[in-house]
Amino acid sequence: MHGSVYTVSDVMTRTVVALAAGAAFKEIVRTMEGRRISALPVVDTGNRVVGVVSEADLLRKEEFRDSAPERGPRARPPAGLEKARAVTAADLMTSPAVTVRPDATLGQAARVMARRNVKRLPVVDDDGVLRGIVSRSDLLRVFLRPDAAIADEVQREVLAGRLPEGIESIRVDVDEGVVTLTGRVRDTSVVPLAVRLVRSVEGVVDVRSELTGPPHRAALEPDLVREEDARGPASQPRS
């Protein structure tokens, strides 16, 4: 593993409150209220995750409290009415559950949360057994890394470790997670790669590049060059 690539197992909560499929409605509400948790995984007898019950699932009952029952043989019940009538976790839960593996990167977990619009993910092993829970706030912990630790990793693992031939002398400054790179490089084509690699370091908020290429000798004006060529070699002084 290169550098300090954080995975879900590094930040997840390992002691997890879970529900049995037969957990009653009020028991679920009491558990969420007492633990200040907005969603709970539902597990079977083998501790495998089979679903998730969220506050949104529970609120269906309040949403349809004043709704009249559907009428007629062809009437279709509105979406959510089935959960509004549920009294156990098995009927309330969203299944299959959106889960993540312990070895997933924080970026992968964040993308799953964003795409599936969930605030927390049960963490399961290859057999689907519950191993932990990871929340949005857990994923943000990586930004608490000290600036000194980030600077050390950028210098040691990224610049010296990945770009030893393209980097000559670069200064790395980190302030509140923002990395500033200053100095010269022999080949400016490596600058975009260096910035991308630094940005991938855990805890980096942003990267500012002030890198420049090697110094160049000032070129003579074309007229001066032609004049030098016309004069030819310099004559030796007479003794």
C-alpha positions in Angstrom: 0.0 0.0 0.0 1.4 3.4 -1.0 1.5 6.1 1.6 -1.3 6.4 4.0 -4.3 5.4 1.9 -7.1 5.2 4.4 -9.8 2.6 4.1 -13.2 2.3 5.7 -11.8 -0.1 8.3 -9.6 2.8 9.6 -12.5 5.1 10.4 -15.6 2.9 10.9 -17.4 2.4 14.2 -16.9 -1.3 15.1 -19.5 -1.5 17.9 -22.8 -1.4 16.0 -26.4 -1.4 17.2 -28.4 -3.7 14.9 -32.0 -4.8 14.7 -33.5 -8.3 14.5 -36.0 -8.7 11.7 -38.8 -9.1 14.3 -38.0 -5.9 16.2 -41.2 -3.9 16.9 -41.9 -0.4 15.6 -41.8 1.3 19.0 -38.6 -0.6 19.9 -37.0 0.8 16.8 -38.0 4.3 17.6 -36.7 4.0 21.2 -33.4 2.7 20.0 -32.9 5.5 17.4 -33.9 8.1 20.0 -31.7 6.7 22.7 -28.7 6.2 20.5 -29.2 9.3 18.4 -29.0 7.3 15.2 -31.0 8.0 12.1 -30.7 4.5 10.6 -30.1 1.0 11.8 -29.0 -2.2 10.0 -31.3 -5.3 10.2 -29.5 -8.6 10.5 -30.5 -12.2 10.4 -29.5 -14.9 12.9 -26.1 -15.2 11.3 -25.5 -11.4 11.8 -25.7 -10.9 8.0 -27.1 -7.6 6.9 -30.5 -8.0 5.2 -31.7 -4.4 5.2 -31.7 -1.0 6.8 -34.5 0.8 8.7 -34.2 4.6 8.6 -36.2 7.5 10.1 -37.8 8.0 6.7 -39.1 4.5 6.8 -40.7 5.1 10.2 -42.2 8.4 9.2 -44.3 6.7 6.6 -46.7 5.8 9.4 -47.2 9.5 10.3 -47.3 10.5 6.6 -50.3 8.2 5.9 -52.0 8.5 9.3 -55.0 10.5 7.8 -55.1 8.8 4.4 -58.3 7.0 3.4 -57.8 3.4 2.3 -57.8 2.7 -1.5 -61.2 2.0 -3.0 -62.2 -0.4 -5.7 -60.7 -3.7 -6.9 -58.3 -1.9 -9.4 -57.3 0.9 -7.1 -53.5 1.1 -6.5 -52.2 2.0 -3.1 -49.9 5.0 -3.0 -46.2 4.4 -2.7 -45.1 4.1 0.9 -48.5 2.9 2.2 -47.2 -0.6 2.8 -44.5 0.7 5.1 -47.0 2.9 6.8 -48.8 -0.3 7.8 -45.6 -2.1 8.9 -45.0 -3.0 12.6 -41.7 -4.9 12.4 -38.2 -4.2 11.1 -38.6 -6.9 8.4 -41.6 -5.0 6.9 -40.1 -1.5 7.4 -36.6 -2.1 6.1 -35.2 -1.1 2.8 -33.7 -4.2 1.2 -31.2 -5.1 -0.1 -29.1 -2.8 2.0 -26.6 -0.5 0.5 -23.3 -1.6 2.1 -19.6 -1.2 1.8 -16.5 -3.4 2.3 -13.9 -2.7 5.0 -11.1 -2.4 2.4 -13.0 0.2 0.3 -11.2 3.6 0.2 -12.8 6.6 1.8 -13.4 8.0 -1.7 -15.3 4.9 -2.8 -17.5 5.1 0.3 -18.2 8.8 -0.2 -19.2 8.1 -3.8 -21.6 5.4 -2.7 -23.2 7.6 -0.1 -23.6 10.5 -2.6 -25.1 8.3 -5.4 -27.4 6.4 -3.1 -28.3 9.4 -1.0 -27.6 7.7 2.4 -25.8 9.1 5.5 -24.3 5.9 6.8 -23.3 2.5 5.4 -23.2 -0.9 7.1 -19.7 -2.4 6.6 -19.8 -6.1 5.7 -17.3 -8.8 4.9 -17.3 -11.1 1.9 -20.1 -13.2 3.5 -22.3 -10.2 4.2 -21.6 -10.3 8.0 -21.9 -7.0 9.8 -18.4 -5.7 10.8 -19.1 -2.0 11.5 -20.8 1.1 10.4 -19.4 4.2 8.6 -21.0 7.6 8.5 -20.4 10.9 6.7 -18.7 12.3 9.8 -16.3 9.3 9.9 -15.2 10.0 6.4 -14.4 13.6 7.3 -12.0 12.6 10.1 -9.2 12.3 7.6 -9.1 16.1 7.3 -8.0 16.3 10.9 -4.5 15.0 9.9 -1.8 17.3 11.1 -0.2 19.6 8.5 3.2 18.2 9.4 2.1 14.6 8.6 0.7 15.7 5.3 3.9 17.6 4.4 6.1 14.6 5.3 4.0 12.2 3.2 4.0 14.5 0.2 7.8 15.0 0.3 8.7 11.4 1.2 6.1 9.3 -0.5 5.0 11.4 -3.5 7.9 13.6 -4.6 10.9 11.5 -3.6 9.1 8.1 -4.0 7.1 8.5 -7.2 8.8 11.3 -9.1 12.5 11.1 -8.1 13.8 11.8 -11.7 11.4 14.7 -12.5 11.8 16.7 -9.3 14.9 18.6 -8.4 14.3 20.8 -5.4 10.7 21.4 -4.3 9.5 23.1 -1.1 6.3 21.7 0.4 4.3 24.0 2.7 1.0 22.9 4.2 -1.4 25.3 5.9 -4.8 23.9 7.1 -4.6 21.1 4.7 -3.7 23.3 1.7 -0.5 22.2 0.1 1.7 24.8 -1.7 4.5 23.5 -4.0 7.4 25.9 -4.9 10.7 25.3 -6.6 12.0 24.3 -10.0 11.7 21.1 -12.0 13.8 19.9 -14.9 10.7 18.9 -16.9 7.6 21.0 -16.5 5.5 18.1 -18.0 5.6 16.4 -14.6 3.9 19.3 -12.9 0.3 18.2 -13.6 1.2 14.6 -12.4 2.8 15.9 -9.3 -0.3 18.0 -8.5 -2.6 15.1 -9.1 -0.6 12.8 -6.8 -0.4 15.3 -4.0 -4.1 15.9 -4.3 -4.7 12.2 -3.7 -2.9 12.3 -0.3 -5.5 11.8 2.5 -6.3 15.0 4.3 -5.2 17.3 1.5 -7.8 20.1 1.0 -6.3 21.7 -2.0 -3.0 22.0 -4.0 -1.4 25.2 -5.2 1.5 24.8 -7.6 4.1 27.5 -8.0 6.5 25.2 -9.7 8.7 26.5 -12.6 11.1 25.1 -15.1 14.9 25.4 -15.2 16.4 28.8 -15.8 17.2 29.6 -19.4 20.0 31.7 -20.8 18.8 34.9 -22.4 18.8 34.6 -26.2 20.6 37.3 -28.2 18.6 39.5 -30.4 18.6 38.2 -34.0 20.3 41.4 -35.3 23.1 40.9 -32.8 23.5 37.3 -33.8 23.9 38.2 -37.5 26.4 40.9 -36.6 28.5 38.4 -34.6 28.5 36.0 -37.5 29.5 38.7 -39.9 32.6 39.7 -37.9 33.8 36.2 -37.7 36.4 35.1 -35.1 37.8 37.8 -32.9 41.3 39.0 -34.2 44.3 38.7 -32.0 45.6 41.9 -30.5 49.0 43.1 -32.0 52.0 42.9 -29.7 
